[in-house]
Amino acid sequence: MTRDTFMKCCERMKIAPNNIDAAYKLNIDLHEFMDDERWAVQHLWSVILTPEGYDWFSWFMYEKAYLYELRKDMKAHDNGKEICQTLPDLYEYLVANNHFYTPTK
């Protein structure tokens, strides 16, 4: 997966939770309605990335909370150096560690 495609996919993933939350504030609950879409997206990522790469991706999206409000306090380190601080950093880490099953060029 090219860097541009990765960035666009992740940025689009970030829009959905915001839209769902906005609808919820209007008393429209889309959470259960969107479960199948979320499952499909996560399944596709698990096919694109190695298991370890998928773990890093999920950590960044949900625990570091890229999809919501990025948590600055959630940090990962490799040999004493902080890694995956930003979305481009995550992509570079995944490429450098061969965590994509798909071509990255």
C-alpha positions as CSV (number, residue, x, y, z in Angstrom):
1,M,0.0,0.0,0.0
2,T,1.5,3.3,-1.0
3,R,1.9,6.1,1.6
4,D,-0.7,8.2,-0.2
5,T,-3.3,5.4,-0.1
6,F,-2.6,4.6,3.5
7,M,-2.9,8.3,4.6
8,K,-6.2,8.8,2.6
9,C,-7.7,5.6,4.1
10,C,-6.8,6.5,7.6
11,E,-8.0,10.1,7.2
12,R,-11.4,8.8,5.9
13,M,-11.6,6.3,8.8
14,K,-11.3,9.3,11.2
15,I,-14.4,11.0,9.7
16,A,-16.8,8.1,10.5
17,P,-16.6,8.4,14.3
18,N,-17.1,12.1,14.2
19,N,-20.2,11.7,12.0
20,I,-21.6,9.0,14.2
21,D,-21.1,11.1,17.3
22,A,-22.8,14.1,15.7
23,A,-25.8,12.0,14.8
24,Y,-25.9,10.6,18.3
25,K,-26.1,14.2,19.7
26,L,-29.3,14.5,17.5
27,N,-30.7,11.3,19.1
28,I,-29.9,9.2,16.1
29,D,-28.0,6.1,17.2
30,L,-25.9,4.7,14.4
31,H,-23.4,2.7,16.5
32,E,-25.1,-0.7,16.0
33,F,-26.0,0.2,12.4
34,M,-22.3,0.7,11.6
35,D,-21.0,-2.5,13.2
36,D,-20.8,-4.4,9.9
37,E,-18.9,-1.6,8.2
38,R,-16.4,-1.4,11.1
39,W,-16.0,-5.2,11.0
40,A,-15.3,-5.1,7.2
41,V,-12.8,-2.3,7.5
42,Q,-10.9,-4.0,10.4
43,H,-10.9,-7.3,8.5
44,L,-9.4,-5.6,5.4
45,W,-6.6,-4.1,7.5
46,S,-5.9,-7.5,9.0
47,V,-5.4,-8.9,5.5
48,I,-3.2,-6.0,4.4
49,L,-1.0,-6.0,7.4
50,T,1.0,-8.8,9.2
51,P,-0.4,-9.7,12.6
52,E,2.2,-7.6,14.3
53,G,1.6,-4.7,11.9
54,Y,-2.1,-5.0,12.6
55,D,-1.5,-4.8,16.3
56,W,0.5,-1.6,15.8
57,F,-2.2,-0.2,13.5
58,S,-4.9,-1.0,16.0
59,W,-2.9,0.5,18.9
60,F,-2.4,3.7,17.0
61,M,-6.0,4.0,15.9
62,Y,-7.7,3.1,19.2
63,E,-5.4,3.2,22.1
64,K,-3.4,6.2,21.0
65,A,-6.8,7.3,19.7
66,Y,-6.0,8.7,16.3
67,L,-9.6,8.2,15.3
68,Y,-10.8,10.3,18.2
69,E,-8.5,12.8,19.9
70,L,-4.9,11.8,19.7
71,R,-3.5,11.0,23.1
72,K,-0.1,12.6,23.6
73,D,0.5,10.6,26.8
74,M,0.2,7.2,24.9
75,K,3.7,6.4,23.7
76,A,5.6,3.5,22.2
77,H,9.4,3.1,22.2
78,D,11.8,1.0,20.2
79,N,15.4,0.9,21.6
80,G,14.7,3.9,23.8
81,K,13.4,6.0,20.9
82,E,9.8,7.1,20.7
83,I,8.0,5.7,17.6
84,C,4.7,6.1,15.9
85,Q,4.0,9.6,17.2
86,T,2.0,10.6,14.0
87,L,0.2,8.8,11.2
88,P,3.2,9.3,8.8
89,D,5.5,7.9,11.5
90,L,3.2,4.8,11.8
91,Y,3.3,4.2,8.1
92,E,7.1,4.5,8.0
93,Y,7.4,2.1,10.9
94,L,5.1,-0.4,9.2
95,V,7.1,-0.2,6.0
96,A,10.5,-0.3,7.7
97,N,9.5,-3.5,9.6
98,N,7.9,-5.2,6.6
99,H,4.4,-5.3,8.1
100,F,2.5,-4.8,4.8
101,Y,1.5,-7.9,2.8
102,T,0.8,-5.5,-0.1
103,P,3.5,-3.6,-2.1
104,T,4.3,-0.2,-0.6
105,K,5.5,1.4,-3.8
